[in-house]
């Protein structure tokens, strides 16, 4: 499908649903770049660069069922300087221990199922 320059696709009520200048936008959500320890927020996407140092991310302490967070290795150095995900009182994959990521270029998400954070 090709949109005309400045064109919109509208539904039967005339509301723009996909536009070449209108909204809503279908742009890929941005990643927040991080290089030091931080507290993650549900619904966010993080590009974590461990080139200079290891990074620990603390998950939310009171997640809601369905909350999700996504991570990507911005520096390609997780095997040199590990990424650690701290559960903050919740389990990860049913385990009551931190998740340590040691594979370069790894990208993954965590989703809370009401009981534990699950890796996807």
Buried (B, 14 or more C-beta within 10 A) or exposed (E): EEEEEEBBEEEEEEEBEBBEEBEEEEEEEEBEEBBEEBEBEBEBBBBBBBEEEBBBBBBBEEBEEEBBBBBBBBBEBBBBBBBBBBBBEBEBEEEEEBBEBEEEEBBBBBBBEEEBBBEE
